[in-house]
Amino acid sequence: MEKVNIHDAKTHLSRLVDRAAKGEAFIIAKAGKAMVKVVPLEPIETKPLQRTGFMVGQMTVPDDFDEMGRAEIEAMFNGRS
């Protein structure tokens, strides 16, 4: 595994990151002593996005939906059961 001096790593960070992203691991050393190991990340699994309206036509909403339970709700707020 290649060792890269920390000064060179700072100077060529972009190039080193590209190499790591392609699968090449390397070690960054300070004064010849290994400090960190740089390795590529595992691919992140993503879930497919659910689109709005994916259930169109599979359910219906009653015309009086926003009025349903109005009497009961008003009774609760007015202290009547």
GROMACS elastic network, one bead per residue, 0.5 to 0.9 nm:
[ bonds ]
;  ai    aj funct       b0    kb
    1    24     6  0.87648   500
    1    25     6  0.70027   500
    1    26     6  0.57014   500
    1    27     6  0.71593   500
    2    25     6  0.78057   500
    2    26     6  0.51174   500
    2    27     6  0.62385   500
    2    28     6  0.86471   500
    3    26     6  0.60216   500
    3    28     6  0.58039   500
    3    29     6  0.64332   500
    3    32     6  0.85147   500
    3    34     6  0.76915   500
    4     7     6  0.83182   500
    4     8     6  0.65099   500
    4     9     6  0.62449   500
    4    26     6  0.72696   500
    4    27     6  0.60478   500
    4    29     6  0.59323   500
    4    30     6  0.86395   500
    4    32     6  0.89337   500
    4    34     6  0.89767   500
    5     8     6  0.52695   500
    5     9     6  0.61414   500
    5    10     6  0.87622   500
    5    27     6  0.85224   500
    5    28     6  0.57750   500
    5    30     6  0.59492   500
    5    31     6  0.74019   500
    5    32     6  0.72303   500
    5    34     6  0.89721   500
    6    10     6  0.62108   500
    6    11     6  0.86057   500
    6    28     6  0.57318   500
    6    29     6  0.56497   500
    6    30     6  0.55541   500
    6    31     6  0.82902   500
    6    35     6  0.88746   500
    7    10     6  0.52278   500
    7    11     6  0.63169   500
    7    12     6  0.87015   500
    7    30     6  0.81945   500
    8    12     6  0.59565   500
    8    13     6  0.79406   500
    9    12     6  0.52117   500
    9    13     6  0.52031   500
    9    14     6  0.88337   500
    9    15     6  0.89714   500
    9    16     6  0.71511   500
    9    28     6  0.70294   500
   10    13     6  0.52574   500
   10    14     6  0.87707   500
   11    14     6  0.84353   500
   12    15     6  0.54408   500
   12    16     6  0.61956   500
   12    17     6  0.86813   500
   13    16     6  0.50815   500
   13    17     6  0.60486   500
   13    18     6  0.86012   500
   14    17     6  0.51956   500
   14    18     6  0.63228   500
   14    19     6  0.87867   500
   15    18     6  0.51787   500
   15    19     6  0.63806   500
   15    20     6  0.88024   500
   16    19     6  0.50668   500
   16    20     6  0.62154   500
   16    21     6  0.85861   500
   16    24     6  0.89849   500
   16    26     6  0.86733   500
   17    20     6  0.50573   500
   17    21     6  0.60754   500
   17    22     6  0.86603   500
   17    38     6  0.86290   500
   17    40     6  0.86545   500
   18    21     6  0.50732   500
   18    22     6  0.63994   500
   18    23     6  0.89875   500
   18    24     6  0.89573   500
   19    22     6  0.51870   500
   19    23     6  0.67429   500
   19    24     6  0.56237   500
   19    25     6  0.79297   500
   19    40     6  0.87427   500
   20    23     6  0.51533   500
   20    25     6  0.55749   500
   20    26     6  0.76066   500
   20    38     6  0.70040   500
   20    39     6  0.59236   500
   20    40     6  0.51241   500
   20    41     6  0.85889   500
   21    24     6  0.71339   500
   21    25     6  0.88062   500
   21    39     6  0.79638   500
   21    40     6  0.51583   500
   21    41     6  0.73705   500
   22    40     6  0.72856   500
   23    39     6  0.72847   500
   23    40     6  0.55309   500
   23    41     6  0.85701   500
   24    38     6  0.85714   500
   24    39     6  0.68938   500
   24    40     6  0.70670   500
   25    37     6  0.71853   500
   25    38     6  0.55037   500
   25    40     6  0.66941   500
   26    36     6  0.85836   500
   26    37     6  0.58360   500
   26    38     6  0.53627   500
   26    39     6  0.68213   500
   27    34     6  0.64428   500
   27    35     6  0.72740   500
   27    36     6  0.57089   500
   27    38     6  0.59877   500
   27    39     6  0.87729   500
   28    33     6  0.84992   500
   28    34     6  0.60375   500
   28    35     6  0.58083   500
   28    36     6  0.53685   500
   28    37     6  0.63238   500
   28    38     6  0.74771   500
   29    32     6  0.54596   500
   29    33     6  0.50834   500
   29    35     6  0.51133   500
   29    36     6  0.70527   500
   29    37     6  0.89629   500
   30    33     6  0.52736   500
   30    34     6  0.65023   500
   30    35     6  0.65200   500
   31    34     6  0.84518   500
   34    37     6  0.79375   500
   41    44     6  0.83395   500
   46    49     6  0.87723   500
   47    50     6  0.88373   500
   50    53     6  0.89387   500
   50    54     6  0.73619   500
   51    54     6  0.58353   500
   52    55     6  0.83173   500
   53    56     6  0.54160   500
   55    58     6  0.54435   500
   55    59     6  0.72950   500
   56    59     6  0.72001   500
   56    60     6  0.89951   500
   57    60     6  0.73516   500
   61    64     6  0.84111   500
   61    65     6  0.66554   500
   62    65     6  0.51912   500
   62    66     6  0.88183   500
   63    66     6  0.80331   500
   63    67     6  0.88656   500
   64    67     6  0.52449   500
   64    68     6  0.62281   500
   65    68     6  0.53606   500
   65    69     6  0.89830   500
   66    69     6  0.85499   500
   66    70     6  0.82551   500
   67    70     6  0.54742   500
   67    71     6  0.87206   500
   68    71     6  0.82609   500
   69    72     6  0.53492   500
   69    73     6  0.61144   500
   69    74     6  0.85921   500
   70    73     6  0.51878   500
   70    74     6  0.60682   500
   70    75     6  0.85191   500
   71    74     6  0.51972   500
   71    75     6  0.61039   500
   71    76     6  0.87121   500
   72    75     6  0.50747   500
   72    76     6  0.63171   500
   72    77     6  0.88140   500
   72    80     6  0.88373   500
   72    81     6  0.79033   500
   73    76     6  0.51467   500
   73    77     6  0.63759   500
   73    78     6  0.86382   500
   74    77     6  0.51518   500
   74    78     6  0.60640   500
   74    79     6  0.86071   500
   74    80     6  0.84066   500
   75    78     6  0.50633   500
   75    79     6  0.61362   500
   75    81     6  0.61213   500
   76    79     6  0.52565   500
   76    80     6  0.55948   500
   76    81     6  0.60609   500
   77    80     6  0.75258   500
   78    81     6  0.88093   500
